[in-house]
Each structure stands twice: as structure tokens, then as C-alpha cells.
Amino acid sequence: MTRAQAAVAFDKLLGRVPDKAAMDDCAALCYFPDVPTDHWGYPYIMEAVTQHRRADDGFGGEVWADIVSRPTVLDDGFYRIDGWLYRVKDGAFLRSAADGCLTFDDNGRYTTGNRELDGMLNALIEEKTSAAKTRDEKLRILYNYIRDEFKYIKRDLVGKGTVDWEADYALRFLKEGKGNCFSFSAAYCLLCREFGLDAKTVIGAAGRYSPSTHCWVEAVLDGETYMFDPELEWLFRTRYGDDVEDLFKILPSDNPYIYVR
């Protein structure tokens, strides 16, 4: 028997009936990433692991009261578990909540708001990186992938002040294998967020001599803001060969090109 099967069997032997309404209303329930809310045994597992007082509901079920939740053994921070990003805060997994630019669903998984895109981003990370790599090594691998494996094609520009556009551009980019600077930046920005980074796209202008409309990525690493620009580096490599400036993780003060916010 699996642990899930054992929990269901013992619950039923002891006449325990999960109070699903109480589970849905209690944000402090002990949570396990390998037991999402749609897991077939979720209600019975929660019944088994949650300390509470029970009362008959008069219909063969029970009503929970005085619920006591156990904190997770994990320290506060970000964790990639089974191919998904989770956030532990104050001893509990964040669920149906936001933390800065990151949003976590009811199963505690970081989401872009698009399930198809979530799957594609996580599949890329699992395929291209490994747990043996450092954070910056993973970011470099993914930066090189976005820079080298995609092509440029004219797309609509994103207007100043537009919000929540990244998921649409990133999904089309990953599906079609081509896009403009907004597409390159959207995909890389969302990949950075998959590591718990405070990453954002910046719309402005950039160039070697005469800046034109452009989009790049900025992310906070260890308290410092760095710039990443896979599309502009792709452009200059296409024009001038590989001997061009590296635009991965550079301080704004060290950027060799002209950038205008």
C-alpha cells in the first residue's frame, strides 16, 4: 500500500469523514507539494494529518473545529520541487497568494497565469539545467538558449505602461520559435521568475549609437539589479559575429550600449 492508500483505509476504518469545506476555508493547513488539491486522496490525507476537534454534522459526516496546523520543516525561501517553484513563508507554503512579482496557485505552485506556458517553462528548466548547477549557471544556460535557438520576426510593439503582456508574448515565442525584442525578453523574464527572482521587463530604447524602441530584462540577484538582453546580443552577433559584448548579467553602470528607460 502507498501512504495515500493507508491514510484513506485508516480514515474509513475509524469512521473519519473529511470536512472539505473546512479544508477549503483554512489557509493554514499543513501542505505537501506531492499531494495537490486535485490528488484523489487529498481530503483523506488532510483528515489524517490535521489536528482538529470533530463533531457530527447530522448527515453522516463531520465538522471540524479548533484546527491546529503544523508548520513545514522547510526554512523560509524558494524551492523547486518535482519541476515546480514553491515559496515557503512563515513556516507554510504560499497558496493562492502573491509574493512580489510572483503569483502562487492553490497548490502552491508559481504560475504565469497560463497553464500551457507554465508547463513549457518548467519543461525547459528540467531539460536544460540540473540540480548540480548553481543558480547563475542555470540562468546563463537559459540565457544562451533564448539568445541562440530563436529567430527574429517583426511583432507588434508593447506600449509604455502596458501590464501583464509577457505571458502572451512568451507563449507565442516558445511555440513558434521566433519573435521580437519583447518576445525574447518576456520568455527570459518568466524563466528568471521560475527561480524565485524579482525579474521584470523594461520598455524603453537601446542601441549601439542611436537608441530605438527596445525591451530588456532586469532582475535582482543578491540585492543588486542586473540587466539581461538576449535579443540585442543576438542582433549584434548576427551582424558582427561572436566577438561582441556579453549582455548577460551586467550592472547598468557597466553596460557598453546606450539604454533609455
VOGU-3710 file (C-alpha; in Angstrom, 3 decimals, decimal comma):
1> mtraqaavaf> 0,000/0,000/0,000  1,077/3,566/-0,594  0,895/6,121/2,204  -2,085/7,715/0,478  -3,932/4,387/0,352  -3,092/3,747/4,014  -4,456/7,161/5,036  -7,748/6,514/3,233  -8,049/2,993/4,672  -7,452/4,051/8,279
11> dkllgrvpdk> -9,741/7,076/7,975  -12,554/4,817/6,821  -11,826/2,153/9,445  -12,015/4,818/12,149  -15,130/6,415/10,714  -13,407/9,685/9,877  -15,035/11,806/7,152  -13,093/14,790/5,735  -14,673/18,209/6,182  -13,917/19,560/2,702
21> aamddcaalc> -15,488/22,956/3,425  -13,184/23,491/6,412  -10,180/22,483/4,302  -11,081/24,981/1,608  -11,523/27,788/4,148  -8,380/27,131/6,202  -5,281/28,724/4,706  -3,037/27,315/7,438  -3,424/23,608/6,665  -0,252/21,561/6,557
31> yfpdvptdhw> 0,557/21,142/2,872  2,602/18,644/0,881  3,724/19,548/-2,676  3,349/15,919/-3,795  -0,318/15,938/-2,694  -2,006/18,720/-4,713  -5,618/19,589/-4,034  -6,768/17,512/-7,012  -4,958/14,381/-5,759  -7,504/11,560/-5,378
41> gypyimeavt> -6,624/11,069/-1,704  -6,194/14,732/-0,720  -9,243/15,073/1,603  -8,438/11,872/3,499  -4,755/12,736/3,808  -5,664/16,137/5,239  -8,076/14,405/7,633  -5,235/12,193/8,836  -2,534/14,849/9,257  -4,571/17,789/10,591
51> qhrraddgfg> -5,138/18,066/14,329  -8,721/19,135/14,984  -11,811/18,523/17,066  -14,694/16,829/15,261  -18,455/16,948/15,595  -21,128/15,028/13,679  -22,862/17,110/11,046  -26,059/15,054/11,298  -25,678/13,672/7,780  -23,009/11,041/8,295
61> gevwadivsr> -20,133/13,480/8,029  -18,165/15,620/10,437  -17,495/19,284/11,089  -14,009/20,433/12,013  -13,253/22,851/14,827  -10,142/24,073/16,686  -7,880/23,285/13,743  -4,171/23,152/14,607  -1,751/23,329/11,691  1,817/22,062/11,792
71> ptvlddgfyr> 4,452/24,251/10,130  6,515/22,755/7,339  10,016/21,593/8,230  11,430/23,689/5,369  13,065/27,036/6,075  11,542/30,123/4,507  12,630/30,517/0,888  12,026/29,318/-2,661  12,133/25,644/-3,600  11,924/23,828/-6,911
81> idgwlyrvkd> 10,176/20,522/-6,176  9,226/17,981/-8,848  9,649/20,583/-11,572  7,678/23,429/-9,941  8,613/26,517/-7,948  7,204/26,872/-4,412  7,553/29,576/-1,772  7,734/28,834/1,951  6,989/31,829/4,153  6,454/31,916/7,920
91> gaflrsaadg> 6,565/28,123/8,066  3,920/27,477/5,401  3,693/27,105/1,632  2,201/30,185/-0,020  -1,033/29,169/-1,724  -3,449/31,357/-3,677  -1,215/34,295/-2,835  1,348/36,639/-4,360  4,871/37,476/-3,271  6,232/40,483/-5,139
101> cltfddngry> 6,002/39,767/-8,869  5,316/36,066/-8,290  1,849/34,527/-8,003  1,267/31,096/-6,468  -1,817/28,987/-7,197  -3,962/26,960/-4,800  -1,408/24,150/-4,957  1,439/26,492/-4,034  2,987/26,443/-7,494  4,287/29,607/-9,149
111> ttgnreldgm> 2,142/30,386/-12,174  2,282/32,851/-15,043  -1,493/32,635/-15,239  -1,295/30,388/-18,297  -1,124/26,640/-17,592  0,266/25,769/-21,004  3,071/28,292/-20,627  3,788/27,119/-17,061  4,319/23,617/-18,386  6,595/24,790/-21,192
121> lnalieekts> 8,771/26,936/-18,921  9,209/24,193/-16,344  9,911/21,590/-19,018  12,672/23,838/-20,390  14,273/24,200/-16,974  14,141/20,462/-16,359  15,584/19,719/-19,798  18,330/22,347/-19,952  19,554/22,554/-16,340  20,255/20,267/-13,418
131> aaktrdeklr> 20,298/20,471/-9,631  24,111/20,266/-9,732  24,286/23,691/-11,406  24,405/26,932/-9,447  21,646/29,495/-9,863  23,798/31,701/-12,095  24,911/28,727/-14,193  21,260/27,857/-14,797  20,460/31,449/-15,702  23,369/31,503/-18,162
141> ilynyirdef> 22,297/28,241/-19,817  18,769/29,515/-20,306  20,004/32,927/-21,487  22,182/31,271/-24,136  19,259/29,079/-25,184  16,926/32,046/-25,679  19,673/34,013/-27,456  20,836/31,238/-29,791  17,860/28,988/-30,559  15,265/31,533/-31,675
151> kyikrdlvgk> 14,862/33,808/-34,669  13,712/37,383/-35,060  10,412/38,300/-36,670  8,519/41,566/-36,567  5,789/41,660/-33,940  3,572/44,372/-32,509  5,366/46,681/-30,093  4,183/46,846/-26,494  3,117/50,318/-25,446  4,559/52,097/-22,435
161> gtvdweadya> 2,540/51,379/-19,299  1,094/48,100/-20,608  0,984/45,411/-17,903  0,667/41,612/-17,865  1,605/41,218/-21,518  4,591/38,922/-21,011  2,780/35,571/-20,887  1,129/36,028/-24,304  4,394/37,055/-25,977  6,409/34,298/-24,278
171> lrflkegkgn> 3,924/31,559/-25,188  3,837/32,534/-28,865  7,630/32,870/-28,891  8,220/29,397/-27,455  5,632/27,827/-29,743  6,739/29,466/-32,995  10,478/29,798/-32,296  10,628/33,456/-33,265  9,667/36,926/-32,083  10,887/40,468/-31,482
181> cfsfsaaycl> 12,751/42,013/-28,542  9,567/41,915/-26,458  9,260/38,184/-27,135  12,891/37,399/-26,220  12,617/39,459/-23,038  9,240/38,070/-21,979  10,418/34,472/-22,244  13,666/35,086/-20,377  11,991/37,203/-17,696  9,494/34,445/-16,916
191> lcrefgldak> 12,274/31,854/-16,834  14,115/34,015/-14,288  10,997/34,152/-12,135  10,942/30,347/-12,104  13,938/30,596/-9,754  12,168/32,992/-7,409  13,901/36,075/-8,788  12,365/39,536/-8,769  12,584/39,899/-12,558  10,795/42,335/-14,828
201> tvigaagrys> 10,749/43,505/-18,418  11,720/47,117/-19,108  10,352/49,004/-22,111  12,479/51,829/-23,436  15,090/52,335/-26,133  18,559/50,914/-26,701  21,288/50,701/-29,314  24,970/50,976/-30,102  24,799/54,602/-31,261  21,203/55,679/-31,886
211> psthcwveav> 18,691/54,057/-29,487  15,437/52,688/-30,896  12,397/51,139/-29,226  13,540/48,146/-27,238  12,748/45,817/-24,334  15,169/44,096/-21,967  15,129/42,251/-18,626  16,214/43,412/-15,201  16,445/41,056/-12,230  17,545/41,424/-8,638
221> ldgetymfdp> 20,256/38,955/-7,645  21,638/39,059/-4,114  20,366/42,594/-3,583  21,801/44,019/-6,827  19,887/44,811/-10,020  21,375/43,355/-13,199  20,449/43,692/-16,869  19,962/40,843/-19,364  19,419/41,456/-23,064  19,360/38,260/-25,149
231> elewlfrtry> 17,739/39,883/-28,201  20,209/42,762/-28,592  23,127/40,372/-28,163  21,527/38,069/-30,744  21,239/41,042/-33,136  24,877/42,098/-32,795  26,118/38,512/-33,054  24,124/38,144/-36,266  25,631/41,346/-37,687  29,193/41,234/-36,378
241> gddvedlfki> 29,919/37,637/-35,311  30,576/36,200/-31,866  33,103/38,852/-30,832  30,545/41,247/-29,307  29,787/42,375/-25,789  28,197/39,858/-23,443  24,825/41,182/-22,277  24,227/38,535/-19,597  24,034/39,768/-16,008  25,605/43,194/-16,324
251> lpsdnpyiyv> 25,317/46,145/-13,995  23,587/49,136/-15,616  26,699/51,228/-14,966  28,812/48,716/-16,933  26,537/48,440/-19,960  28,511/49,222/-23,147  25,460/50,424/-25,072  23,012/53,291/-24,791  19,869/52,411/-22,820  17,000/54,807/-22,232
261> r> 14,120/53,915/-19,965
//
